[in-house]
Amino acid sequence: MSVIKNIALFAGGTAFGSLGFKVLKSREAKKVYVHTTAAALRAKESVMTDVTKARESCGDILAEAKEINEQKKAQAEEEETKIIEDEAE
């Protein structure tokens, strides 16, 4: 009995697998694949646009931070020069 059961399960699995291949290769399935891929490409483009905007924003922030540091450094050097001139007098 178990041999017949195993043979039946094997035959059923083979039939189900063959049917699955036919379903996966059908025109309707291909349409689904195309639409899914198109949606994924649109999502990728949207994400890349957002990433580009974020990079530009980070670049602006970095440039402003460097400018602030340069101003503070120049101000500190100017104050140091004043102190040295005051001590020299």
N, C-alpha and C positions, 0 to 999 in steps of 0.2 A: 504494500500500500504506500509506503513512504517513497518508493522508487517512482511510482506513477505520480505522486504528488510533486516530487522534485522535477520530473519531466514536464508536468503541466505548468509549474512555476517558471521553468526555463523557457518553454514555448510562449507563455504569456508575456514574460519579460522581453523576449525577442520581438514579439508582435507589437508590444507597447513601444519599444525602442524604434522600430521601423516606422510606426505611425508618428512618433515624435519627430523623426527626421523629416517626414513628409510635411508635417505641420510647420516645422521651422523653415523649410524651403519654399513654402507657399507664397503667392503674391501678396496676400494680406499680411503675412508675417514680415515680408520684406518692406512693405509700406510702414509698418510699425517701427522697424529698425531704422528706416530713413528718417522718419519724424522724430524718433528718440535721439538719433545722432544730431539732427539739426537743432533740436532743443538744447542738447549738451553744448554744441558749438556756440549758440547764442549766449548761454550761461557763461561759458568761458570768456567770450568777448566782453560781457558785462563785468566780470570779475577783473579782467585785465585792465579795463578802463578805470575801475575803482583803484586798483593797485597803482596805476600810473598817476592818478590824482593824488594819492597818498604820498608817493615818492616826491612829487613836485612840492607838496606841502612841507614835507620833511626837509627838502632842500632849502626852501624859503626860511624855515625855522632855523636851520643850521647857519645860513648866511647872516640872519639877524643876530643870532647869538654870538657869532664871531665879531660882528661889528660892535656889539655892546662890549665885548671883552677888549677890543682894540681901544675903544673910547675910555674905558676904565683904566687901562694900562697907560694911555697917554695922560690921563688926569693924574694918576699916581706919580708918574715921572715929573709932571709939572709941579705938583705939590712938593716932591722931593727936591727939585731944583730951588723952589722958594725957600725951603728950610735951610738948604746949604748956603744960599745967598744971605739969609738972615743971620746965620751963624758967622759968616765971614765978616759981617759989618761990625 
